[in-house]
Amino acid sequence: MIKVALLVTLKANPGKEQEVADFLRSARSIVEQEEGTRAWFALQFDDSTFGVFDVFPDEEARRTHLEGGVGQALAAQGAELFSVEPSIQNVEVLAFKLPGES
């Protein structure tokens, strides 16, 4: 069951767009280790705006993810890669469809 999600918006510093895209691609290996992260998507909205959307069964899994490897990496590289502080929105999931889920 999926109940909660995160929607994170990231704005790349000028000239850092490819580094942000590469960072997000590499973050997949970290997220794969998180049992509570049920689905994770790295997104690109336009040339410099990126995002992450991920879903969790409960608040504990969401909090664990935020405190985990990707969150730590974002904090460590934030000033170098991003022109503004990442926007992190807690989202409640009303309905979903994922393979193998009902």
N, C-alpha and C positions, 0 to 999 in steps of 0.2 A: 504494500500500500504506500502510496506517495501522498504526503500531506503538505509539505512545505518546500520552498524553492528559494533560490537567490538569483537576482538579476543584477549583474555588475556591468557598468559602462566604463570604458577606458578611453581616454583621449591621448593619442601618441604625440610626443614632442615632434616638431618638424624635423624631418630626416631620420626619425627613429621608427617609422612605420613597419619596415621589414623586420626590425629587431623585435617589435611587439608581436608581430605575427609569428615569428620563430619561437618566441617565449611561450606563446599560447599553445603552439603545436607541441612543444617539449613538455608542457605541463600535463599533458595526457598521461604520461608514464607515472606521474605522482598520483594523479586522481585514480588511476587503475588500482592502486594499493588501498584505497579507502572503501571499506566494506559498505558504509552507509550512504555513499554517493551512488544513487541508482541510475542517473543519467547525467551527462555533462556535455555541454556544447560550447565550443569556442567560436565566436562570430566576428565578422567584419561588416560594419554597416556602410562605411564609405572609406575614402582613402586614409583617414586618420582616426576614425572612431571604431573601436572594437568592443566586444562584450563577451560575457560568459553567462550562460544560463545552466543551472544545475538543480537537480531535485533530490529530495531526501524523504525518508519515512517519518521523521520526527525532528523536533527542535534539537535534540542532543546530537544527532548526526550532522545537522546543519552547522551547529556550533563547532563540532570536531573538525569539520571541513575548513571553516574559517580560521581556525587556530592551527591548521596543518601546513603541509609543505608549500602549497601554492600561495596561500595567504602570506606566509613568511617570505617567500620569494618576491611577491608583489611589493611587500613593505621594503625589502632590501633594495630593490631596483626601481622603486617608484619614481624618485626624483630624476633619475637618468632617463627613464622611458616615457613618463607621462607628463603632460602639460598641466593637468589639474589632478587633484586627489580623486582616486576611483570612486564612483558612485555605487554604493552597495545597498540594494533594496531587498528586504525580506519580503517574500511573496507567499501567499497562501494558495495552494493548488485546489481548485474546485473540481476538476475532472482531468483525466489523462488517458492516454492509450500508448502503451509500450509493448514491444514483443514479449510474450510470455507473462504479461501482467493482466489482471482483470479487475 
